[in-house]
Amino acid sequence: MKIISVESLSKILQHHGFDNFMMDLIGALKRDFSRWQSFTKIPRPAMYVPAGVLELMPICDNELYYTFKYVNCHPKNPLIGKQTVVATGQLSEIITGYPLMFSEMTILTALRTAATSALATDLMARKNSHTLALIGTGAQSEFQVLALQLVRDIKVVRYFDIDPKAMDKFEKNMKKQSFKLIRCKNAQEAITEADIVTVCTASKAHVDVIKNNWVKAGVHINALGGDTKGKTELNLNILAQSRVVVEYFVQSFIEGEIQRLSKEKAKELVYAELYELVTGSKKGREEEQQITLFDCVGIALEDYSALRLTYELAQKYNIGEERNLTPKLKDPKDLIAKLALDKVFWKGV
Ligand SMILES: NC(=O)c1ccc[n+]([C@@H]2O[C@H](COP(=O)([O-])OP(=O)(O)OC[C@H]3O[C@@H](n4cnc5c(N)ncnc54)[C@H](O)[C@@H]3O)[C@@H](O)[C@H]2O)c1
């Protein structure tokens, strides 16, 4: 079984190139969202604890693989020097059920979330979008910008975070990019003049990070931080004036911005699930002046695409350690042989 550590994933990205990885991941997402009906899926089971949430994200296709991811969200972790979100994941073959790869998924989650935002933005934002506003410059932020610039010609990034150090870090990491960086005093100033607004903040509460009257016509919003029960980022009135797209209604209704609506209202308001835009059965945007909103919570299918691509590239470049996390047996019924019986039972005699 292949083990993909943080170092191995980093090697894969170095060999393949960041932009190539991101473009291939967007391609993999398109492939997998296009065959939406062929996946066995469930809304992710979540365990709520005082400091955050612990989630398991399983999914299975009907040809090759089953994957799952374990992920948390603990918004106050940075106060004790720990990340808000960490994750690990596994890919198994469905024909035998054997695990093929166990992987780090903290970085992979940032990559797949960015690729998913880029895919939605490409389908929903105006073609002539050049100014991006980014609210929340934490761990996800650079990935978001780097992915979005692959689908739109981003010339200006306006950004704001309540933590000035997070903005310093973002500036340091992004200073070599070709777009202009504009540090803002608050979220309202950041979203002024923006064509695309990406909100990726973390608080365990319903917060109006963006207010309704700040949002101008024609904007596309990616709302990423409202992704679990009791945790949203947008003023509720924004939803009513937007074309709202979610990934997977049954999960988004529990976790997304739409969680504060009644089920009836949410059903009425949600225009499409992302796969319907990917297959072309519905259009992301029909008018320049429309406000579009991708209410993103993160679903298991996106992790499937990311794990599958990682596995394929790990094979291609021969990266990752082989470890016996499942026993290799000459006789598949002789499991106990792996225990070196003499040593286990007669030890000390
Ligand atoms: N939808 C998805 O698929 C997906 C995937 C990964 C993470 N997320 C979510 O994205 C969010 C960000 O994740 P992260 O790993 O970057 O976390 P992080 O803790 O590293 O960064 C979050 C940043 O938001 C800032 N912030 C908090 N409240 C703010 C406010 N009102 N205005 C401006 N900035 C504010 C914090 O100071 C921090 O720098 C989390 O809520 C996480 O759950 C969603």
The ligand as an ORCA input file, in Angstrom:
! r2SCAN-3c Opt
* xyz 0 1
  N     -15.834     24.470      1.535
  C     -14.769     23.700      1.590
  O     -14.638     22.728      0.857
  C     -13.693     24.024      2.572
  C     -12.459     23.361      2.522
  C     -11.464     23.744      3.419
  C     -11.722     24.722      4.374
  N     -12.949     25.317      4.399
  C     -13.265     26.349      5.371
  O     -12.577     27.527      4.971
  C     -12.343     28.323      6.123
  C     -10.896     28.774      6.122
  O     -10.054     27.665      6.328
  P      -8.502     27.886      6.604
  O      -7.879     26.540      6.599
  O      -7.981     28.928      5.680
  O      -8.572     28.462      8.091
  P      -7.561     29.482      8.807
  O      -7.939     29.468     10.233
  O      -6.168     29.170      8.419
  O      -7.940     30.900      8.153
  C      -9.148     31.548      8.398
  C      -8.879     33.046      8.436
  O     -10.111     33.739      8.544
  C      -9.851     34.908      9.311
  N     -11.138     35.449      9.748
  C     -11.978     34.963     10.687
  N     -13.075     35.750     10.782
  C     -12.924     36.746      9.877
  C     -13.713     37.850      9.478
  N     -14.903     38.096     10.031
  N     -13.245     38.666      8.502
  C     -12.040     38.440      7.934
  N     -11.243     37.400      8.258
  C     -11.683     36.558      9.222
  C      -8.926     34.430     10.408
  O      -8.222     35.475     11.008
  C      -8.013     33.479      9.617
  O      -6.835     34.103      9.178
  C     -12.707     27.456      7.334
  O     -13.951     27.887      7.822
  C     -12.803     26.054      6.788
  O     -13.733     25.255      7.458
  C     -13.932     24.989      3.527
*
